[in-house]
Amino acid sequence: MTDYTNNSFPEGRQEFTINYSERELSVWVEKEGNILHLHLDNNTFADLEIQQDDSLKQISGPELPASTVDFIRRKVLENEAGDSGRGSGI
């Protein structure tokens, strides 16, 4: 696997929360090369592949809404330090 992106998220783990169906869920993402291993509330697991244009393509796990994947992309790859953690709003 080659990590060909220019994002600022280093190898390792990042934790945050999102709002999903009016519930706050804990999320942690672990980056390994160009793969993000996603854990939502310790009961949903998915892998997202970072594409050359920094978009994310889901490659395993239950299908996540596009808005959730986009929120994760912005949170992790753009490293939104000022985000209040309120989530994707879905």
Backbone torsions as a table, in degrees:
resi	resn	phi	psi	omega
1	MET	NA	135.7	178.6
2	THR	-114.1	131.1	175.7
3	ASP	-90.3	102.4	-174.0
4	TYR	-108.3	14.4	-179.5
5	THR	-95.4	161.5	178.8
6	ASN	-108.4	27.8	-177.2
7	ASN	-80.0	167.1	-173.5
8	SER	-94.7	-1.4	-178.8
9	PHE	-80.9	112.2	-177.8
10	PRO	-76.1	169.9	172.4
11	GLU	-54.0	140.3	179.2
12	GLY	133.1	-155.2	-170.4
13	ARG	-123.2	141.6	175.7
14	GLN	-131.6	137.9	-179.2
15	GLU	-122.2	143.6	176.9
16	PHE	-163.0	-178.9	177.4
17	THR	-123.1	154.9	173.2
18	ILE	-133.3	155.9	172.2
19	ASN	-96.8	127.1	-179.5
20	TYR	-139.2	120.8	-178.1
21	SER	52.7	45.7	178.2
22	GLU	62.0	23.4	174.2
23	ARG	-124.0	145.5	175.9
24	GLU	-91.8	121.7	-179.0
25	LEU	-111.7	139.8	174.0
26	SER	-81.9	141.3	-178.6
27	VAL	-131.7	138.3	165.6
28	TRP	-134.6	143.2	-176.7
29	VAL	-125.4	131.7	176.3
30	GLU	-118.5	127.1	-179.1
31	LYS	-95.6	130.9	176.5
32	GLU	-135.9	101.8	-174.6
33	GLY	65.1	-124.8	178.3
34	ASN	-103.1	23.4	178.3
35	ILE	-115.5	133.5	172.0
36	LEU	-105.0	121.8	175.2
37	HIS	-92.8	116.5	-173.2
38	LEU	-106.8	132.9	176.6
39	HIS	-127.1	115.7	178.4
40	LEU	-104.9	115.4	174.6
41	ASP	54.2	29.2	178.8
42	ASN	56.6	18.3	175.6
43	ASN	-135.2	-5.2	175.1
44	THR	-125.7	127.3	-177.9
45	PHE	-126.2	136.1	178.8
46	ALA	-150.4	155.7	174.2
47	ASP	-115.1	135.8	178.6
48	LEU	-121.6	130.7	179.3
49	GLU	-97.2	129.8	177.5
50	ILE	-79.7	121.7	179.7
51	GLN	-85.5	169.5	-178.2
52	GLN	-60.0	-29.1	179.8
53	ASP	-91.9	14.3	-178.8
54	ASP	68.9	11.7	170.7
55	SER	-78.4	165.6	179.7
56	LEU	-114.8	139.1	176.1
57	LYS	-120.7	123.0	179.5
58	GLN	-73.8	128.6	-177.3
59	ILE	-117.1	-8.0	175.1
60	SER	-160.0	164.5	177.9
61	GLY	92.4	174.7	178.4
62	PRO	-65.8	145.4	-176.3
63	GLU	-61.7	124.4	178.8
64	LEU	-94.7	146.6	175.4
65	PRO	-59.3	144.6	179.8
66	ALA	-56.9	-35.5	-179.8
67	SER	-66.4	-33.7	177.7
68	THR	-69.5	-44.5	178.7
69	VAL	-62.1	-41.3	179.4
70	ASP	-65.9	-40.7	177.1
71	PHE	-60.7	-43.6	179.5
72	ILE	-63.4	-41.7	178.0
73	ARG	-58.8	-48.7	-179.2
74	ARG	-64.6	-43.0	-176.8
75	LYS	-65.9	-43.6	-173.9
76	VAL	-87.8	-50.6	-173.6
77	LEU	-79.5	-34.5	178.7
78	GLU	-91.9	-8.0	174.8
79	ASN	50.3	61.5	-176.2
80	GLU	-72.0	84.2	-177.1
81	ALA	-62.3	-29.0	-177.7
82	GLY	-87.8	1.9	-178.0
83	ASP	-66.6	138.2	-179.5
84	SER	-77.8	-6.9	179.1
85	GLY	81.4	12.9	-176.6
86	ARG	-72.7	-17.4	173.0
87	GLY	102.0	-170.6	-172.0
88	SER	-81.5	-11.6	176.7
89	GLY	76.8	21.0	178.7
90	ILE	-98.1	NA	NA
